[in-house]
């Protein structure tokens, strides 16, 4: 017996986005999640200016802003050599996002608001349900096996959507998930109160042994996300909080800012990152958000990609559930995957270039020398990562030459 047209596994931004869009189309949607909301989630907690467009369409933006979310004017990146790349969302390049600022808000607040929006649109939500396997009917996925407080059972649907994050059970059971060999990084995420000098810009501090993101997250709290190579996992396992505190204290430019700070939430570990699904669909199932692709948290685009991915998937998922033949349903899901690649392909290139630059101190130092004196180029880069400037603006020889080859007043090297 079919429980619903579409079963969405995962109630985070991707799951809520696609469920909202489907429910408004009259599709019966059931969201299941192993957690009970609101719940904390390790994340840099940054939303680009274009993420606000999708939240506004969901009727959720006003609630997010009213929750005390911090508004961000741009991003500052400090390289190991001390140079600072300062980019603003509103700048002379002339591109404008849906909002002039980005937002930073705790995930336990954001996810609950987005899930409420999906529920208000007509989606059914069941919490505290853990998916253990996929239900197959021949070559087609027909539902999932779950564990509930009342025991094991099956939930069937015409289409299953895996929106269950970086460690997606749906993607792993399909056999399409692939963990990339590079970059292999882990993150430690927490919140502090009373961090000194936190302003209206998100901060990224790149060191030779990792990087840390710092941003006002509203209501007197600062989110801190430290990302280090996965080879340090044994050190982290001993005492996450002690590892994070020691890392911050060892940086002369950061230690004074945390001298009077107090931790306001547990230090949570997540990763390794860099996972990719060979394709984001199979007969009877589609993947969206981190379940389909996640490279590295440096650019902070995970929440936007989740929201936008759900928005992209919805019309194709709707077409798949009303398709007259299995072939038509498969063509609809394949079309979604193709559109997803077109939408995000340029950003994937940018993310990988940035990942390579951040991983090599000489490269990030060279880029910082160029971008610290060419604010126009820095503003464009921040606009691309803010999702309102096309990636092609930085994937061109002229831009790269401006960053790495033209540094007026400074000699190359060092």
PEBELPE-V662340 format. One record per backbone hydrogen bond with DSSP energy under -0.5 kcal/mol. CO is the residue of the C=O (numbers start at 0). NH is the residue of the N-H. Records with the same first field share a line. If there is no record, write none. Layout:
CO->NH, NH
This chain:
3->157
4->158
5->7, 29
6->8, 160
7->9, 31
8->162
11->15
12->16
13->17
14->18
15->19
16->20
17->21
18->22
19->23
21->24, 26
22->25
27->4, 5
28->123
29->7
30->125
31->9
32->127, 128
34->127
44->104
46->102
47->50, 51
48->51
49->52, 53
50->54
51->55
52->56
53->57
54->59, 60
55->58
59->63
60->64
61->65
62->66
63->66, 68
64->67
69->103
71->101
72->88
73->201
74->86
75->77, 203
76->78, 84
77->205
78->81
82->78
83->85
84->76, 86
86->74
88->90
90->93
101->71
102->46
103->69
105->108, 109
106->110
107->111
108->112
109->113
110->114
111->115
112->116
113->117
114->118
115->119
116->120
117->121, 122
118->121
123->30
125->32
128->130
129->146
132->144
133->135
134->141, 142
136->139
139->136
141->156
142->134
143->154
144->131, 132
145->152
146->129
147->150
150->147
152->145
154->143
155->2, 3
158->6
159->161, 285
160->8, 162
161->287
164->167
167->171
168->172
169->173
170->174, 175, 176
175->277
177->179, 275
182->184
183->229
184->271, 272
185->227
186->269
187->225
188->267
189->223
190->263, 264
191->221
192->261
194->197
196->198
199->72, 73
201->75
202->213
203->77, 205
204->206, 211
206->209
209->206
210->226
211->204
212->224
213->202
214->222
216->105
217->220
219->193
220->216, 217
221->191
222->214
223->189
224->212
225->187
226->210
227->185
228->231
229->232
231->235
232->236
233->237
234->238
238->242
239->243
240->244
241->245
242->246
243->247
244->248
245->249
247->250
249->251
250->253, 254
251->255
253->256, 257
254->257
255->258
256->195
257->260
261->192
265->267
267->188
269->186
273->179
274->293
275->177
279->286
281->284
282->140
283->159
284->281
285->161
287->290
288->291, 292
291->276
293->274
294->273
295->298
296->299
300->304
301->305
302->306
303->307
304->308
305->309
306->310
307->311
308->312
309->313
310->314
311->315
312->315, 316
313->317
314->318
315->319
316->320
317->321
318->322
319->322
324->328
325->329
326->330
327->331
328->332
329->333
330->334
331->335
332->336
333->337
334->338
335->339
336->340
337->341
338->342
339->343
340->344
343->347
344->348
345->349
346->350
347->351
348->352
349->353
350->354
351->355
352->356
353->357
354->358
355->359
356->359, 363
358->360
359->362, 363
360->364
361->365
362->366
363->367
364->368
365->369
366->370
367->371
368->372
369->372, 373
373->376, 377
374->378
375->379
376->380
377->381
378->382
379->383
380->384
381->385
382->387, 388
383->386
385->49
389->392
390->393, 394
393->395
395->399
396->400
397->401
398->402
399->403
400->404, 405
404->406
406->409
